């Protein structure tokens, strides 16, 4: 389930890409399919990094030398200035109290001509989750803020970045989280939660055309994630 559309980035052989907050590697697996691209993944959770490494090892033909995964904090990235042609940060900033510092690090390691892609939960679906469940809102390590649409572009505007594209993704995941917040956001035994989760897993694996079409129509209305594509100048 990719949030970032790599086709929009037009990555070329030799480009170096960072997935900052890679989790279990969903975007790293997408990058693995782009010939000649060197990609790095960082996260603070070693368990997630181990899963990312294992999942990449399961992909036939992946060149091991093109990928580096390490434990690191987005607020203090272990890379030189202007090292990357593209930096991706998907569903991470909403977890970080010092998000200005994290954004500064993403900008620091990006080449002046590079692309920056950031996704966060969309305001309306996330606000409903917060209203439905205090436990969801106050969970340790959870979301510490909700971003309005212009917040991140305004934070980057002073650093010379222009947002040239906005996408909305994962509309069909919104009802799942609303149901979870209603019945207890960690309640996996509720029947509605179980069956909706099975539906989402089936959709991810099978990608039926009619379901993909429905979500594409719904994304502008109620997409769970908002995705920003930035360039300098």
C-alpha positions in Angstrom: 0.0 0.0 0.0 2.1 2.9 -1.3 1.3 6.5 -0.3 3.9 8.1 -2.5 3.5 7.9 -6.3 7.0 7.2 -7.6 5.9 7.8 -11.2 5.5 11.5 -10.4 9.1 11.7 -9.2 10.8 10.5 -12.4 13.7 8.9 -10.5 16.6 7.9 -12.7 19.5 5.4 -12.4 22.1 6.8 -10.0 19.6 8.8 -7.9 19.9 8.5 -4.1 16.7 8.4 -2.1 16.0 8.6 1.6 12.9 7.1 3.2 12.9 8.9 6.6 10.8 6.9 9.0 10.6 3.8 6.7 8.8 1.6 9.2 8.5 -2.0 7.9 9.6 -0.9 4.4 6.6 -0.4 2.2 8.1 2.4 0.3 11.5 0.8 0.2 9.9 -2.2 -1.5 8.5 0.3 -4.1 12.0 1.8 -4.6 13.5 -1.7 -5.0 11.6 -2.0 -8.3 13.2 1.1 -9.8 16.4 0.1 -11.7 19.6 1.8 -10.7 18.3 3.8 -7.8 20.2 3.7 -4.5 17.9 4.0 -1.5 18.3 4.4 2.3 15.8 3.7 5.0 16.0 5.0 8.6 13.7 4.5 11.6 13.9 4.5 15.4 12.3 1.0 15.8 14.7 -1.9 15.3 11.9 -4.4 15.1 10.4 -2.5 12.1 13.8 -2.3 10.5 14.3 -6.0 10.8 11.0 -6.6 9.1 11.9 -4.2 6.3 15.2 -6.0 5.7 13.4 -9.4 5.7 10.8 -8.2 3.2 13.4 -6.8 0.8 15.3 -10.1 1.0 12.1 -11.8 -0.2 12.0 -9.7 -3.4 13.7 -11.6 -6.4 16.5 -9.7 -8.1 16.9 -7.0 -5.6 20.5 -5.7 -5.6 21.7 -5.7 -2.0 24.2 -2.9 -2.6 21.5 -0.5 -3.7 19.8 -0.4 -0.2 21.1 0.7 3.2 18.9 0.5 6.3 19.9 1.9 9.7 18.5 2.9 13.0 18.4 6.7 13.3 16.4 9.6 14.4 14.8 11.9 11.9 15.6 14.9 14.1 19.4 14.1 13.7 20.0 12.4 10.4 23.4 10.7 10.0 24.0 12.0 6.5 26.0 14.8 5.0 24.4 18.0 3.7 22.8 17.8 0.2 23.3 14.0 0.0 20.0 12.9 -1.5 18.2 13.5 -4.8 14.9 12.7 -3.2 13.7 12.6 0.4 10.4 10.8 1.4 8.8 11.3 4.8 5.5 9.4 5.0 3.2 9.5 8.0 6.0 10.5 10.4 5.8 14.2 11.3 2.5 13.9 13.1 4.3 11.7 15.7 7.1 14.2 16.4 6.7 17.1 18.9 9.8 18.8 17.3 8.5 18.7 13.8 10.3 22.0 12.8 13.6 20.3 13.7 12.7 17.2 11.7 11.8 19.3 8.6 15.0 21.1 8.9 16.9 17.9 8.8 15.0 16.7 5.8 15.9 19.9 4.0 19.5 19.8 5.1 20.2 16.4 3.5 18.4 17.2 0.3 20.2 18.5 -2.8 19.1 22.0 -3.9 17.6 20.5 -7.0 16.0 17.5 -5.2 12.4 16.4 -4.6 10.8 16.3 -1.1 7.7 14.3 -0.6 5.8 14.5 2.7 2.5 12.8 3.7 0.5 13.2 6.9 -3.0 12.3 8.0 -5.6 14.5 6.5 -7.3 17.0 8.8 -11.0 15.9 8.5 -10.7 12.1 8.9 -8.1 12.5 11.7 -10.3 15.0 13.6 -13.1 12.6 13.6 -10.8 9.9 15.1 -9.8 12.3 17.8 -13.5 13.2 18.6 -14.5 9.5 18.7 -11.7 8.2 20.9 -9.7 9.9 23.7 -7.5 6.8 24.0 -6.6 7.1 20.3 -5.8 10.8 20.8 -3.7 10.3 23.9 -1.9 7.1 23.0 1.8 7.2 23.8 3.8 7.5 20.6 0.7 8.4 18.7 -0.3 11.5 16.8 0.6 14.7 18.6 -1.1 17.1 16.2 -3.5 17.3 13.2 -2.2 19.3 10.2 -4.4 21.7 8.3 -3.8 21.6 4.5 -1.6 24.7 4.3 0.5 24.1 7.4 3.4 22.1 5.9 3.6 24.2 2.7 3.8 27.3 4.8 6.5 25.8 7.0 8.6 25.1 3.9 7.8 28.2 2.0 10.4 30.3 3.9 13.1 27.8 2.8 12.3 28.2 -0.9 10.1 25.2 -1.5 7.1 25.2 -3.7 4.4 22.5 -3.5 3.7 21.5 -7.1 1.4 18.6 -6.5 -1.1 17.4 -3.7 -2.6 14.0 -3.7 -5.1 12.3 -1.4 -4.8 8.6 -0.7 -6.4 5.6 1.2 -10.0 6.7 1.4 -11.2 3.1 2.1 -9.0 3.0 5.2 -10.9 5.9 6.8 -14.0 3.9 7.9 -11.8 1.2 9.3 -10.2 3.7 11.7 -13.5 5.4 12.6 -14.9 1.9 13.5 -11.8 1.2 15.6 -12.1 4.5 17.4 -15.8 3.7 18.2 -15.2 0.2 19.6 -11.8 0.8 21.1 -8.8 1.6 18.8 -6.9 -1.6 20.0 -10.0 -3.9 19.9 -9.1 -6.4 17.2 -11.9 -8.8 18.2 -14.8 -6.7 17.2 -16.5 -8.3 14.2 -16.8 -5.1 12.2 -13.1 -4.5 12.7 -12.2 -8.0 11.8 -14.2 -8.1 8.6 -13.2 -4.7 7.4 -9.5 -5.5 8.0 -10.0 -8.7 5.9 -11.5 -6.6 3.1 -8.6 -4.2 3.2 -6.0 -7.0 3.1 -7.9 -8.6 0.2 -7.9 -5.3 -1.6 -4.1 -4.8 -1.1 -3.3 -8.3 -2.3 -5.7 -8.6 -5.2 -6.1 -4.9 -6.3 -9.6 -5.5 -7.9 -10.3 -2.9 -10.6 -13.7 -1.8 -9.2 -12.4 -1.3 -5.7 -9.4 0.7 -6.9 -11.8 2.8 -9.0 -14.1 3.5 -6.1 -11.2 4.6 -3.9 -9.8 6.8 -6.6 -13.2 8.6 -6.8 -13.4 8.9 -3.0 -9.8 10.0 -2.3 -10.4 13.7 -3.0 -13.4 13.7 -0.7 -12.2 11.6 2.2 -8.6 10.3 1.6 -6.9 9.4 4.8 -3.6 10.8 3.8 -2.6 14.1 2.2 0.6 13.9 0.1 2.7 16.9 -0.8 5.3 17.0 -3.6 7.9 19.8 -3.2 10.7 21.3 -5.3 12.8 24.3 -4.6 12.3 27.5 -6.6 
